[in-house]
Amino acid sequence: MSTLERARCRLQAHPLALDAALAAGALVCMVAGSFVQPHGERDVNWILRAPDPFSLLLIVLGAMALVFRRSAPMAVLAVTGGLALVESITGDPRAPVAMCAVIALFTVAATTDRPTTWRVGLLTMTVLTGASMLAGPLPWYAQENLAILAWTGIGATAGDAVRSRRAVVQAIRDRADRAERTREEEARRRVAEERLRIARDLHDVVAHHIALVNVQAGVAAHVMDKRPDQAKEALAHVREASRSALNELRATVGLLRQSGDPEAPTEPAPGLDRLDELAGTFRSAGLQVEVARADQDTALPAAVDLAAYRVIQEALTNVQKHAGSAAKAEVSVVRVGPHIEVTVLDDGRPAQDGVPGTGGGHGLLGMRERVTALRGTLTTGPRYGGGFRVHAILPVKTRTVAAGERGEPV
């Protein structure tokens, strides 16, 4: 923060001190103006003169009233206008007492609405100028009378301009605050929708495993007496399917399906085994996609397999939206120790028509939610030289799967 901004903050924190300083400055200007007067018809020369004591008294009273201009603007305008009216009729016509009324009129215009400014400004201008022209000691066409007309008009206009500028700045700030709140609410809504989508997908996975359990249990019951070896094999499949279903149920804790959602599909949730099909879909849409896999056909838990598929799907969708159909994307799936790493790169070339793609910008939130739910990590950002990079690291085995294989309770 600069020195000027710090000084302005201090003055705004102490408005009475600011008004007192303004009143002191106006008092100095008015007193200095009361000691000089123009002399000469063609060449104007300023000479010193002895001010009228009564005019000095009015000047001091007007300056004192300005101290309270912010707390009682209308009352201060009435007091300073009355002092200027008295001075213009009975005192020295060249004493600058009207400066107090101009400052007070500026304050009224800056703190009220435009209709009030028009009414009060015209009234002040008419009364002071008319009194000076009709009852003052100088001719009605004297420049001092015209100066009162001009300065009161300038004071009202300047105050109205300041008020309008403050209103515009406040409107801009309010609009920015509303836009920020709207963005935050939209982001929260997108996250909630993505969590519900995750819950639906995981529900489909669990439903698939439960269906397998039902079928294998029926087989075991049918062949238990005649073919016990086949019954044991069916029961092993039941155990494996039930363990997978339990893992998926644990992953869906806290995520609920809302009423009115579409019916769940009967086919299993997609995974990396459908990666080639996914890439072909984008190729048919005009996007150049290259796929490289070095995961050694690793068998992934259903939740991890689904999350990897969704990350690639969302990343390629973003490439098509934001980079255009002329862009080139590279997808890689690599097994690195106990993790599976999914990377989607694009070269960031613009669309052929030169119009950038549009999108809500919330797809990254959904990807992050999926990866974080599985205790993985997701990094996204622009690439050096152009393009974008999405990199997800997912565990090959979740904690519940690892605990089940060790025989621990899950």
Order of alpha helices (4+ residues) and beta strands (2+ residues): alpha-alpha-beta-beta-alpha-alpha-alpha-alpha-alpha-alpha-alpha-beta-alpha-beta-beta-alpha-beta-beta-alpha
